[in-house]
């Protein structure tokens, strides 16, 4: 018998069918990609897959692990030597045509397409099937996994060998190269964050650890980047080649998908309006001229009716949850005013509907007999009251600066009863607030609240967490994560798993979860023997998620 722990990305709420990635007996076609390999780091997968790269006459010169380089550019950053960005369309999106070779099976093509589509969920990058365009990404199964950096013109190869490269993290990694990004450990400031031990590097592989004059786009060094190699990359003696500093025990190079910082960089490089929620709020809500009939704003975007509420959590002083229906769902009426264009309304509706796929919250248009509802208007700035207040309750999403998916989710979470992450009662265990860098008169934005944290850990990736220099008077940080000051935070582009878990816990959105195992070709599963376990961390468990939550222990036979 085998015990396999499969973590859920949300608690047991209304969700679509889940698939367990586990070593059940497979009944379909197979390639060189093992299920167990999905949890290896990017650099481990690349090192395995690329050991024979360059031995074929038709292979391009591959350097730095997986970067294809034209002859003559070995000693220069291929992307900075020319204009390498893909062009932006008039609608603000960047359309990158692609073709997928018939070398791949149907299942492999599906995995590749999922990797391509993952960019559309959080950036303005849109990979689209080639349709007569001259420049496109030509995805083939050659020797190993590799890509050129940036746009080169005409059909440029991205190799995803069937023998070891068709995994989401590898696909994202190679596509980020094609979009213009280098490896994290080659950053110009890397010596402040990692120590390179060349004495442990394979002979002839030292070039993989060179530094590049990278454009870091104002983002911190990211140990969790999908572009970061692990500590034993290219080791000749099983000793580390990369050690994080100052904390030598920090985890590096273990990403299984793009990090929030990876996403932020794509948005900044391609100017996707990819600012963090707090950056957008600070831009939209600074220097507002407010009228007498508008509410007071505290913490930048939380509306209160009077000064007496400034130092209290408005939600804990009264019943603030929206009511649950007999069918287990929470229906919240909304009305979108005619301030907005049809396109802007569609953006707002998308934000409203995003809650229904991950919780029991159902935002619905108002009926004539509704006595309380959310009135979504374009007033000055982006703001919301915290929790249900009764009657008409305004959520302001100014047309100039607030109509972004993560900002809409942020304000709606306020309306559902949630405060900012950095105001949590336990925040001093996770961030240090530097009031000396805070704008005069803005110190109250960093007050702590006796929050109900729903049994979830502090979440740097929460869509409710402000960024490092929020309300800064001098460009210096106002918040620093502890104990690791280099942790990326406040860059969320959508609700995190913890945001979702808290929402489902607060509103008790428990429902039966359905699994579609037959679609994956698994069998011999003892469904009756499944049992749930609620844990604070996943030490000793396997699976893609390494945080907390509900796990299912599944006895099975091979």
N, C-alpha and C positions, 0 to 999 in steps of 0.2 A: 504493500500500500504506500502511496505517496501523499503527503500533505502539501497542498499548494495554497499559499495565501494570495488572494487577489484583492487589491484595494479598490474601493469605489471612490470616484472623484467627487461625489456628493453623498450625503447621508441618504437614508432610504426614503426618498421623496418621489414625486411624480417625474419619471425620467423615461427616456427612450430605452429600447432594449440594449443591454450591455453584453459585451463579449468578453469571456475570460481568456486572457492570454496565458496559457499554461500548457505543460507538456502532456496533453492528452494524446491518445493515439490518433494519428493523422490518417485520413483516407483519401486526400487529394494529391495532386502533383506536388513535387518538391523541387527546390533548387538548392543552391549552396548556402542559403540563409536559414539558420536554425533559430527557433523561437528563443532559445536561451541566449543567443547572441544579441537580441534586441536590447538587453540590459548592459551590454558592454559599452565602454566609453567610445566616443567618436575616434580618438586616436588609436585605441586598441583595434577597432574594426578596420581603420585605414591601414594600420601596420600589417595586419593579417592579409588584407585584400591586395595590397600594393607591393608585395615582396618581389613580384616578377614584372612590375611595370618597367617599360623601356626596353625589354628584350626583343620585342617585335619591331621590325623595320618601320612599320607604319605608325608606331606610337609616337606621340609628341615627347619632347623633353619635359620630364616631370621633376620638379624640385620642391623643396619645403614640404615634403610629405605627399601632397596631392594637388599641387598647383602646376598646371601646364604652362610652359614658358617658351615663346618663340626664340629661336637662336639669335644671340646678340643682346638679349635682355636679361641674361642670367643674373647680373649684378645690379639690376634696377628694379624698383617696384613697377611691374608691368602696367599697373593702372595709373600711376601718377605720371608715367611717361607719355600719356595721351589722354584724350577725352574718353572716359569709359562708362559714363552713365547711360542708361537706357532713357529714351526721350519720354517726356511727359505729355499726355494728351490734354486737350482743352478742358476735359471734364475733371482734371486733377488726378486722374489715375495714370499709372505707368503700365502699359500693356507690353508684355514680353512674350512674343510668339514662341512656341515650342513644337517639336515633333518627337514622338517616341518610337523607337525602332521596333520592328516586328520580331526582333530577337527575344523580346520579353513575353512571358505568358500573360494571360488575362488577369490573373491575380497579381502578378508583379506590376503590370500597368496600373492596376487600381491603386496599389501602394504608392507608386510614383505620382499619380494624379492627386492623391490625398496630400502628399508632400507639397506639390505645386499649389494646391488650393489653400494650404495652411497659411500662406502669406496674405491672402485676401481677407482673412478674418481679423487681422490686426494692423495691416499696412495698406497703402494705396497701390501695391504691386498686384497686377493681375496677369498671371500666366494664362495665355490663351492658345488654342491649337493654331498652328501656322496656317495661313490662308493666303498664300501668294506673296507674303512679305519677304524681302531680301535678307534681312537680319533676323536670326532666330536661334534658339538654343536647341541643339541637335542631341537628344539623349540616346546614347548607345550603350551596349554592353561590350566594352573593350577590356583590356587588361587593367583591372583595378578600378579605383574610384578617383577621379580627378576632374578638374575644371580649369579653364582660363579665368583670369581675374577681370571682371568688368566686360562691357560690350566690346566685341572685336570686329563685328561686321560679318555679314553672310552667315552661313551655318556654322556655329561654333560648338564644338563637341563638349558635352558633359558626359563623362563615362561613369556608369553605375553598373559594374560587373554583376552579372547574376550570381556569381560566386562570391558573395560576401558584402555587397554594397547596397542592397535594396532594403534599407531600413529608414524610418522617418528621419532620425537624427542625421544620418549620412546624406540623405537627399536634401534636407535643409542646409546642411553644411556646404555641400557643393554648389547649391543654388545661391547661397550668400557669396561665395567666391564669384560666381557669374554676375552678381549684382555689384561687385566692386570691393568686397571685404577680404582682408587678410586674416591670418591667425591671431588670436588674442595675445599669445606669448611673444609675438613680434612687435608689439606696440612700442612706440618711441619711449614711453615712460615705464616700461616693464620692469626695469631694474629696481624700481621702488616697491615692487609688489612680488616679484619672484626672483630667485637666485638660480642661475643656470650652471649646472655642474658638467662642464664639457669633458672632464676626465671619465665620465660614465657613459658618454655618447658613443655609439658605433662609429668606427672610423669611416670617414667619407660622408657622414651624415651631419657634420657640424653646421653646415649651411642652413639646416632646418631651424637653427636657433638664432639666426641673425636678427638684428633689430631693423625696423623700417621706419622712415619718417611718416608715420601714419597720421591721418586726420582723425582724431579721436572723438570729434563731434561733441565735445563738452561732457562726455560720459565717463564714469569711473571705470577703472580696471575691473573686469568681471571674471572671477574664478568660475562662475556658473555658466559662462558663455558656451554655446554649442561650437564655437570656434576655438576653444581652449583645449590644448592637449593635456593628457594626464601626467602624473609625476614620473612615470617610468617610460615615457615616449622615447623611442630609439635607444633604449638602454642596452649596453653590451654586456652588462654584468649583473642585471636585475637590481641595480641600485638606482635611486632617483636621479633623473636628469633635470627635473624642475622642482624646486622647493618654494612654497609660499613664504613670504616674509611680511610682517614680523612673526605671525603665528604659523609656525611650521606644521601644525596639525590641521590647518584649514583644508577642507576638501576642494580639490581642483579637478577640472577636466572630466566631470562625470555627467555632464548634461545629456539628457535623452530627447531634448527638443530646444528650440530657441528660448533664451531667457528673456525676461522683460527688457533688459538692457540691449540685447540683440535687436529686439523689435523697435526699441526707441531709436537705435542708430539707423536702421533702415528708414524709419519715418523722417529722421532729421536729414539724412543724406539726400533723400528724394523729396524732401519738403512736403511730406504727407500731412501737414498739420498734426504731426505726431507728438505734440507736447503732452506732458503728464496732466492729469486732472487738476492738480494744484497750480501748475503753471498757467493753464487756461483760466482757472478761477481767479488767479491773482491778476492776470491781464484784464479780464472782463470786469472785475469788481473793484479795481483800484481807481481812486479819484472820481467816484460816482457822485453826481449831484442828485440827492434824493429829495423827494417831495414829502410833505407832512403826512400824507396818507399812506406812505410806504412803511413797511416794518423796519425795525432796527436790525442790522446784521451783526452777528458775532461769529467768531471763527471763520470769517471771510464769507461764508455762504449759508449760515444757519439763521433763519428769521425768528425774531422774538418780538413780542408786542410791547414790552416795557423793560426798563433798566433792571427791575427787580429780578427778571429771569436770567440776566447775564451770568450770574455766578451759580446758577442752579441748572440741573439738567431738566429742561422743560418737560421731558417725556416721563421721568420718574415721579413727577409731582402729580400725575393724573393717569387715568387709563388711556393708553395711547395706541394700542394695537387695533388694527382694523378687524372687523368681525368675521368669524368663520361661518360658512354656510353649512347646511346639513349634509351636503355631499363631500365635505372635507376641504373644499376650496375657499379661498379668500378673494371675493370679488370686489374690486375697487373701481368705482366709476371715474371716468375722466372726460374732460372736455378740452379740446384744443381750439383756441380762439383763431379768428381769421387774421391775426397778426402775421401768420406764417404762410409761405407759399406751399403749393402742393408737394414740391420736392422736400421742403423742410418738414412738413407734416409726416412724410414717409420716413424720414430719419427718426423723428420722435416716436412714431408708431413702432418702428423696429426696436427701439430701446425699451418701450413698454412691453412688447411681445417677448423680449428676451427672457423675461422672468418666468413665463409659462413653461419653458422647456426644462427648467432646473428647479422649480418649486411649485407649491400649490397656489401661488399668487396669480390672479387673473385680472389684469387691467382690462376694463371693457368700456365702451362709450356710454355716456350718461343716458338714462331714461327720464321721462318727464316727471316721474314720481320720486326720483332720488332726492334725499334730504342732505346728503353729504357727498362731496366729490372733489377730485383734484382738478383745478382750473389751471391749465398750462398756458401761460402768457409770455409775451416778450416784453418784460419790464426792464429796469436797469440791472444788468448783470445776471448771474446764475445763482439762484438761492431757493431754499425750501425750509419750511417748518420741520421740526422733528416729530414724527408720529402723527396719528390721527387727531384732528382738532374739532371736527364737526362743521357742517355747513360747507360753504365754498372755501376751499383751501388752495391758495395760490402756490404754484411752483413756477418760478421765473426761469425761462431759458431764452435769454436775449438773442435775437437773430444775429447780432454782431458779436460772435465769440463763444457761444455756449452750445451750439448744435453739433456736438460730437457724441459718439456712442457712449464713451466712458463717463462723460460729464452728465449725460442723461441718467445713466445707471446710478451715478453718485447721488444726484439730487433725489431720485426716487427712493434710494435706500434711506436717505434722511426722512422722507415722507413715511416710510415704513417703520421708523423708530430707531434708526442707527446713527451714532455719532462718529466723529473722526477717529481713526485708529490711534493717532498720537495723543488723544485725550484719555486713553484707557487707564484704569486704576493701577495697572501693573506696568505702565510704560517705562518707569525708571529702571526696570530690569533689562530693557531692550534698546532704549535710545537715551542719549544725553542731550538735554535742551540747553543751548548756549544763548541765554537771554541777552548777553552783551552784544550779540550780533543782530538782535531783533529790532525792527523799526520802533521808535518811540511811540507809545500809545497802542501798540499791537501785542503787548505781552500777554494779554488775556487770552489770545488765541492758543496759548500753550498751557492753559489751565488743565488740571486733571479732573476727571469726573468719576464718581463711584459707579462705573459702568457694569452692566451684566454681560460678561464676556462669553456666555453660552458654552463654557468649557472648552474653548478653542484657544490655541496659542496666539501670541502676538504675531501679526502678519505683515512683513515688510512689503508684500506684493498685493495687499488689499487695495481696492479701488478707492478706499476711504483714507488711505495714508498720504499725507502731504510729502513733498519732495525735500531734498536736503537743504535747499536755500530759501525755503518758504518764508516770506516776510523779512528777508535779510536787508539790513541797512547798508551793508558794505560788500556784498557779494560773497561773504564768507558763510559757511554752513550755520544754520540755526538748529539743526538736529544732526547728531552723529550716532550711527548704530553702535551698540556695544554687545559683546566684547570685540567684534571684528568691525573696525571702522570702515573697511572697504566694501562691505555688503551693499549691493544696490537696493534702493528702496524708493517708493513713491513714484514709480514709473508705469503703473498698471494701465492697461488699455481696455480692460474689462474686469468684471467681477472675478475674484480669485476663488479657489476651492473653499477657502475659509469663509469668505463672504457668503458663498452659497450655503455652506453648512450652518452658519449662524442664522441665516434667514429661515432655513427649514426647521431649525431647532426652535427659534422664537415663535414661529407660527405652527409648530407641530405638524409638519407636512409629511407624516409617515404614511407610506404606501408600499404595496408589494412591488418588488423589483422583478422585471421579467428578463430572462436571459435567452438569447437566441444562439444556442451552441451548435445547432445543426448546420447553420450557414458556414461555420468554420470547419466542418468535417470532423468534429470530435465525437467520441462515443465512450461507452463503458464508464459512465459517471454515476455514482451513487447519490442521486439527488436527495433522497430521504436522510442521508447522513450529514447533510450540510448544517453548519451551525455558525451563528454570528458572534463575533467578539469585538467589543468596543475597547480600543487601546489608545493611549496617549502618544505612543511612538511605535515604530515598526521594527525595532531591533529584533533580528532573528527571522524576520519575515522576508519573503521575496515578492517581486512584483514591481511595477513601474513607479509606484508612489512611495515616498519615504517619509511621510509626515505623520498623520494621525487619522483616526476615523474608524469606520466599521470595516471589518475584514470577514471574509467567509473562508472557513477551513473546509476544503473539498476533498474527501477521500476519493481516489480514482485508481484505476488500473491501467497499465500500458498494454 
